[in-house]
Amino acid sequence: MIPTPTPHGAGAPSGASRRGAPLLEVDGLTVALPVQGEMRTVLRDVSFELEEGKTLGLVGESGSGKSMTVRTIARLLPSGADVTGHVRFDGTDVFDLRGEALRRYRAGDVSMVFQDARAHTNPVRRIGDFLTEAMRTNDRMPRRAAEQKAVQLLADVGIHDPERRLRQYPHELSGGLLQRVMIAASVAVRPRLILADEPTTALDVTTQAEVMAILARMQREYGMAMLFITHDLELAGAVCDDTLVLYAGQVVERQSSKLLHHDPLHPYTAALVGARPEIGHRAHRLPAIPGHPTTAYEAPDGCAFAPRCRFAQEACRASRPPLLQIGTQGDSRCIRMPELHGRLLAPVPTVSEEEATS
């Protein structure tokens, strides 16, 4: 039986709100940035919740709004940004924080693990200075005690001879070791939420697996929630409880990471699943999504994915579709979901390269 979609705000609430008060609540978040004297929308009406101790994955093509969502949560937007909506952390609106309260939020409650570790460490400061700075500044910890804790943190993330590493500079460490240092720094003050922005993108597959195992273990041991950005659907499925799919600055789907791979609720998600390579599956050519990714400010009227969607009809282009709750399975921004549910992973008809880009 096909589940009946329910607009959000009608009937039972969706997501974490059914299971209790969320640690993080993003509600109607819309962000516009000034570009060459013109305000351009980069996020549009993004809403989701994240419970304490849980992991939520953010996936989507480049330009979909993943990193901008995380930076907005961390209050790291450039000057001139126009923001509407709410980001609540443990019931407090993040946009209302000022002065010391904002510093505590950024340095204690929330911590970031960035994609490029080298770009976020000071090349002229030793690893020990980088690791102990937050502990000495925020926790007023004596230097010796902070160094001892830093040694333990490096050992916890699998770095051998941690005392020697404290005396080294970032350029003396490999990419994998430096990303482990970033993880150690992110958990040094026991945050309640980790914002991980593609933390393994620049690493080889073996090192990627090791770093993710360390991050997952630290999360479990400290009971932290994690918002995890990735382009890798397989990785999201292995690491995240739920997955949020973004396209053109909007949420187009949210559901259990395990179900998403086998029963997607939006044509865009199905296209991403269909385009991934699989070990043991032989194919002459991977199916590709036609056209090119669309940013929020470039999105046409109606469904932003309609120009690339093989299921699009005229009704899809008439107005922006709402995010619908599909029974108890998840949410989808597709007005045709009642008739398409269960059919999205059907084989894609073969088209020529010229047809795919037209």
C-alpha positions as CSV (number, residue, x, y, z in Angstrom):
1,M,0.0,0.0,0.0
2,I,1.4,3.4,-1.0
3,P,1.7,5.8,2.0
4,T,-0.3,9.0,1.9
5,P,1.9,12.1,2.0
6,T,1.2,14.7,4.7
7,P,2.4,18.3,4.5
8,H,4.6,19.3,7.5
9,G,2.6,21.1,10.1
10,A,-0.4,18.9,9.6
11,G,-0.8,15.8,11.7
12,A,2.0,14.2,13.6
13,P,5.4,16.0,13.4
14,S,8.3,14.4,11.5
15,G,11.7,13.2,12.5
16,A,13.3,13.6,15.9
17,S,10.4,15.6,17.4
18,R,8.5,12.4,17.6
19,R,11.1,10.9,19.9
20,G,11.7,13.8,22.3
21,A,13.3,17.3,22.4
22,P,16.1,17.6,19.8
23,L,19.6,18.9,20.6
24,L,19.7,20.8,17.3
25,E,16.7,22.2,15.6
26,V,16.9,24.0,12.2
27,D,13.6,25.6,11.3
28,G,12.9,27.4,8.0
29,L,16.5,28.5,7.5
30,T,16.9,30.7,4.5
31,V,20.3,32.4,3.7
32,A,21.2,35.0,1.0
33,L,24.8,36.3,0.4
34,P,25.9,39.4,-1.3
35,V,27.6,38.7,-4.6
36,Q,28.8,41.6,-6.8
37,G,26.2,43.9,-5.2
38,E,23.3,41.4,-5.6
39,M,21.8,39.2,-2.9
40,R,21.8,35.6,-4.0
41,T,19.9,32.9,-2.1
42,V,22.0,29.9,-1.2
43,L,19.7,28.1,1.3
44,R,15.9,28.0,1.1
45,D,13.6,26.9,3.9
46,V,15.9,24.2,5.3
47,S,14.4,22.4,8.3
48,F,15.6,19.4,10.3
49,E,16.3,18.1,13.8
50,L,19.1,16.1,15.4
51,E,18.9,14.3,18.6
52,E,21.7,14.0,21.2
53,G,24.1,11.2,20.4
54,K,22.7,10.6,16.8
55,T,24.4,11.2,13.5
56,L,22.7,12.9,10.6
57,G,24.3,12.8,7.1
58,L,24.0,15.7,4.6
59,V,24.5,14.6,1.0
60,G,24.1,16.3,-2.4
61,E,26.2,17.5,-5.3
62,S,28.5,20.5,-5.0
63,G,26.5,23.7,-4.6
64,S,23.6,22.0,-3.0
65,G,24.1,23.9,0.3
66,K,25.7,21.3,2.6
67,S,28.7,23.3,3.8
68,M,26.6,26.5,4.0
69,T,24.2,24.8,6.3
70,V,27.0,23.7,8.6
71,R,28.6,27.2,8.6
72,T,25.3,28.8,9.4
73,I,24.8,26.5,12.4
74,A,28.3,27.5,13.6
75,R,27.6,31.2,13.0
76,L,30.5,31.4,10.5
77,L,28.8,33.3,7.7
78,P,30.4,36.2,5.9
79,S,29.4,39.8,6.7
80,G,26.4,41.0,4.9
81,A,24.6,37.7,4.9
82,D,20.8,37.9,5.2
83,V,19.5,35.1,7.4
84,T,15.9,34.2,8.3
85,G,14.5,31.2,10.2
86,H,15.9,29.7,13.4
87,V,18.8,27.5,14.5
88,R,18.1,26.3,18.1
89,F,20.8,24.5,20.1
90,D,19.3,22.8,23.2
91,G,16.4,25.2,23.0
92,T,18.4,28.4,22.6
93,D,18.3,30.3,19.3
94,V,21.9,30.5,18.1
95,F,21.3,33.8,16.3
96,D,20.5,35.5,19.7
97,L,23.9,34.6,21.1
98,R,26.3,37.4,21.7
99,G,29.7,38.0,23.3
100,E,30.8,35.3,25.8
101,A,27.7,33.2,25.2
102,L,28.6,32.9,21.5
103,R,32.2,32.1,22.3
104,R,31.1,29.3,24.6
105,Y,28.8,27.9,21.9
106,R,31.6,27.9,19.3
107,A,34.4,26.8,21.5
108,G,32.6,24.4,23.9
109,D,29.2,23.2,22.7
110,V,29.9,22.8,19.0
111,S,33.1,21.8,17.3
112,M,34.1,21.5,13.6
113,V,36.2,19.0,11.7
114,F,37.0,20.6,8.4
115,Q,37.6,19.0,5.0
116,D,41.2,20.3,4.5
117,A,43.2,20.0,7.7
118,R,46.2,21.8,6.3
119,A,44.1,24.9,5.5
120,H,42.8,25.1,9.1
121,T,46.1,24.7,11.0
122,N,48.6,27.4,11.5
123,P,51.8,26.3,9.6
124,V,54.1,28.3,11.9
125,R,52.7,26.9,15.2
126,R,53.5,23.5,16.7
127,I,50.8,20.8,17.0
128,G,51.0,21.1,20.8
129,D,50.1,24.8,20.6
130,F,47.2,24.0,18.3
131,L,45.8,21.3,20.5
132,T,46.2,23.0,23.9
133,E,45.0,26.5,22.9
134,A,41.3,25.8,23.5
135,M,41.9,24.0,26.8
136,R,44.1,26.8,28.2
137,T,41.8,29.6,26.9
138,N,38.4,28.2,27.6
139,D,39.0,25.8,30.5
140,R,41.7,27.9,32.1
141,M,43.8,24.7,32.2
142,P,47.5,25.0,33.2
143,R,50.0,24.5,30.3
144,R,51.4,21.2,31.8
145,A,47.9,19.7,32.4
146,A,46.8,20.8,28.9
147,E,49.9,19.1,27.3
148,Q,49.3,15.9,29.2
149,K,45.7,15.9,28.0
150,A,46.8,16.6,24.4
151,V,49.2,13.6,24.6
152,Q,46.3,11.4,25.7
153,L,44.0,12.7,23.0
154,L,46.7,12.0,20.3
155,A,47.0,8.4,21.7
156,D,43.2,8.0,21.7
157,V,43.1,8.8,17.9
158,G,45.8,6.3,17.2
159,I,48.9,8.5,16.8
160,H,52.1,6.8,18.0
161,D,54.7,8.7,19.9
162,P,52.4,11.6,20.8
163,E,54.9,13.5,22.9
164,R,57.1,13.9,19.8
165,R,54.1,14.9,17.6
166,L,53.3,17.8,19.9
167,R,56.7,19.3,19.1
168,Q,56.2,19.0,15.3
169,Y,54.7,21.4,12.8
170,P,51.7,20.6,10.5
171,H,54.0,20.2,7.4
172,E,55.8,17.3,9.2
173,L,52.6,15.2,9.4
174,S,50.9,13.3,6.6
175,G,47.3,14.1,5.6
176,G,45.9,11.2,7.6
177,L,47.9,12.1,10.8
178,L,46.9,15.7,10.5
179,Q,43.2,14.8,10.2
180,R,43.5,12.7,13.3
181,V,45.0,15.8,15.0
182,M,41.9,17.7,13.9
183,I,39.6,15.1,15.4
184,A,41.6,15.2,18.7
185,A,41.3,19.0,18.7
186,S,37.5,18.8,18.0
187,V,36.8,16.6,21.0
188,A,39.3,18.2,23.4
189,V,36.6,20.3,25.1
190,R,34.0,17.5,25.0
191,P,31.5,19.3,22.7
192,R,27.9,18.1,22.4
193,L,27.8,18.5,18.6
194,I,30.4,17.7,16.0
195,L,30.1,19.4,12.6
196,A,32.1,17.2,10.2
197,D,32.5,18.9,6.8
198,E,33.7,16.1,4.5
199,P,36.6,15.2,6.8
200,T,38.0,12.4,4.7
201,T,37.7,13.8,1.2
202,A,41.5,14.3,0.6
203,L,42.5,10.9,2.1
204,D,43.1,7.5,0.5
205,V,40.5,4.8,1.0
206,T,42.4,3.0,3.7
207,T,43.2,6.1,5.7
208,Q,39.6,7.3,5.2
209,A,38.3,4.1,6.8
210,E,40.7,4.5,9.8
211,V,39.8,8.1,10.4
212,M,36.0,7.4,10.2
213,A,36.4,4.6,12.6
214,I,38.2,6.9,15.1
215,L,35.6,9.6,14.7
216,A,32.7,7.2,15.2
217,R,34.4,5.7,18.3
218,M,35.1,9.1,19.8
219,Q,31.5,10.1,19.2
220,R,30.2,7.0,21.0
221,E,32.5,7.4,23.9
222,Y,31.7,11.0,24.5
223,G,28.0,10.7,23.5
224,M,28.2,13.5,20.9
225,A,25.7,14.2,18.1
226,M,27.3,14.6,14.7
227,L,26.2,16.4,11.5
228,F,28.2,14.7,8.8
229,I,28.7,16.1,5.3
230,T,29.8,13.7,2.5
231,H,29.5,13.0,-1.2
232,D,29.7,9.3,-0.5
233,L,26.3,7.7,-0.1
234,E,27.9,4.4,1.0
235,L,29.8,6.2,3.7
236,A,26.6,8.0,4.9
237,G,24.8,4.7,5.0
238,A,27.5,3.2,7.2
239,V,28.0,6.1,9.5
240,C,24.7,8.0,9.8
241,D,21.4,7.1,11.5
242,D,19.4,9.3,9.0
243,T,20.4,11.0,5.8
244,L,19.2,14.5,4.6
245,V,19.5,15.0,0.8
246,L,19.9,18.6,-0.4
247,Y,19.4,20.0,-3.9
248,A,19.5,23.7,-4.9
249,G,19.7,24.8,-1.3
250,Q,16.6,22.8,-0.3
251,V,15.9,19.6,1.6
252,V,14.4,17.2,-0.9
253,E,14.4,14.0,1.2
254,R,15.1,12.7,4.7
255,Q,14.8,9.2,5.9
256,S,16.7,6.3,7.5
257,S,20.2,5.9,5.9
258,K,19.6,2.2,5.4
259,L,16.2,2.6,3.7
260,L,17.4,5.5,1.5
261,H,19.7,3.2,-0.5
262,H,16.9,0.6,-1.2
263,D,13.8,2.8,-1.3
264,P,14.5,6.4,-2.1
265,L,11.6,8.9,-1.8
266,H,12.8,11.5,-4.3
267,P,13.9,11.2,-8.0
268,Y,17.1,13.1,-7.2
269,T,18.1,10.7,-4.5
270,A,17.3,7.7,-6.8
271,A,19.5,9.3,-9.4
272,L,22.4,9.6,-6.9
273,V,21.9,6.0,-5.9
274,G,21.8,4.8,-9.5
275,A,25.0,6.7,-10.4
276,R,27.2,5.2,-7.8
277,P,29.6,2.3,-8.7
278,E,29.2,-1.0,-7.1
279,I,31.8,-3.7,-6.4
280,G,30.9,-6.9,-8.2
281,H,28.5,-5.2,-10.6
282,R,29.8,-4.9,-14.1
283,A,28.7,-2.0,-16.2
284,H,30.1,-0.4,-19.4
285,R,29.1,3.0,-18.3
286,L,27.6,4.4,-15.1
287,P,24.3,6.2,-15.5
288,A,24.7,9.9,-15.1
289,I,22.2,12.6,-14.1
290,P,21.5,14.7,-17.2
291,G,22.1,18.5,-17.1
292,H,24.1,20.2,-14.4
293,P,23.6,21.0,-10.7
294,T,21.5,24.0,-9.9
295,T,22.1,26.5,-7.1
296,A,19.3,28.0,-5.0
297,Y,19.4,31.3,-6.8
298,E,19.4,29.7,-10.2
299,A,16.5,27.3,-9.5
300,P,13.5,27.7,-11.8
301,D,9.9,28.1,-10.6
302,G,8.4,24.9,-9.5
303,C,10.5,21.9,-8.6
304,A,14.2,22.8,-8.8
305,F,15.1,19.3,-10.0
306,A,12.4,19.2,-12.7
307,P,14.8,20.2,-15.6
308,R,16.9,17.1,-14.9
309,C,14.2,14.7,-13.8
310,R,12.9,11.9,-16.0
311,F,9.6,11.8,-14.1
312,A,8.9,15.6,-14.4
313,Q,5.5,16.7,-15.6
314,E,3.9,20.2,-16.2
315,A,2.5,20.1,-12.6
316,C,6.0,19.8,-11.3
317,R,7.0,23.1,-12.9
318,A,3.9,25.0,-11.7
319,S,4.9,25.9,-8.1
320,R,7.5,25.0,-5.5
321,P,6.6,21.6,-4.0
322,P,6.3,21.4,-0.2
323,L,8.2,18.9,1.9
324,L,5.8,16.0,2.4
325,Q,5.8,13.4,5.1
326,I,5.5,10.0,3.4
327,G,3.7,7.8,6.0
328,T,6.2,7.0,8.8
329,Q,9.1,6.3,6.4
330,G,10.4,9.9,5.8
331,D,10.0,13.1,3.9
332,S,10.1,14.0,0.2
333,R,9.8,17.2,-1.8
334,C,8.1,15.4,-4.8
335,I,4.4,15.9,-5.6
336,R,4.3,12.6,-7.6
337,M,5.6,10.4,-4.8
338,P,2.2,8.6,-4.2
339,E,2.4,7.2,-7.7
340,L,6.2,6.9,-8.0
341,H,6.9,5.3,-4.7
342,G,8.8,2.0,-5.2
343,R,9.5,2.7,-8.9
344,L,12.3,5.2,-8.7
345,L,15.1,2.7,-9.0
346,A,13.8,1.2,-12.3
347,P,16.5,1.1,-15.0
348,V,17.1,4.4,-16.7
349,P,16.5,4.4,-20.5
350,T,19.8,4.7,-22.4
351,V,20.3,8.1,-23.9
352,S,23.1,9.6,-26.0
353,E,25.5,12.2,-24.5
354,E,23.9,14.8,-26.7
355,E,20.4,14.0,-25.4
356,A,21.6,13.9,-21.8
357,T,23.0,17.5,-22.0
358,S,20.1,19.0,-24.0
